[in-house]
Amino acid sequence: MSQRYKVIDSTVPTFVTITIIDWVDLFIRPTYFKILDDSLNYCIVNKRLTVHAYVYMSSHIHLIISSQENKLQDVIRDLKKHNSKEFIKAIKELPESRKEWLLAKFSYAAKRAKNSVSHKVWKDGYYPVILDASKKLEQHINYLHYNLVASELVYRKRDWKNSSYAIYEEANLEISSVKVHPLW
């Protein structure tokens, strides 16, 4: 793995963006959101991942995460690998109007990358941004939550259910006072 994708200190909240290859709008069905939720919950319980904020967009996800016990690059690698298998399984088994196109797209990406897998769903890397100051953390949480409005997916941040914004709002958390707040 390239040095640019490694997190130096996994205990510090880190902003990461994980993107579907070719920016394919995969996340338009509840099934795919559930796969993401289940995978993140598995990592929280079994890999000691801490999720501070998140948003699932149509073709990528933004996370602010940390881990006291595991390297973030290892957790992200495992998360992407597991999700890829589950997404392909869901595409094949569920009524998916774009089934042939998605499978062909992900198969072509695997061949192009010369991977030993049959389908490649995620782009390589995740570009970590260490949030080692409260101002950086605040800026990235605000960016993450406002991304939905900027992308015109919703008019109000709280209207998108696949985001941590509602959790912050319900708990009356002031983003500027958030240091290391695990959501799950």
Secondary structure, 3 states (H helix, E strand, C coil): CCHHHCCCCCCCCEEEEEEEHHHCCCCCCHHHHHHHHHHHHHHHHHCCEEEEEEEECCCEEEEEEEECCCCHHHHHHHHHHHHHHHHHHHHHHCCCCCHHHHHHHHHHHHHHCCCCCCCCCECCCCCCEECCCHHHHHHHHHHHHHHHHHCCCCCCHHHCCCECHHHHHHCCCCHHHCCCCCCC
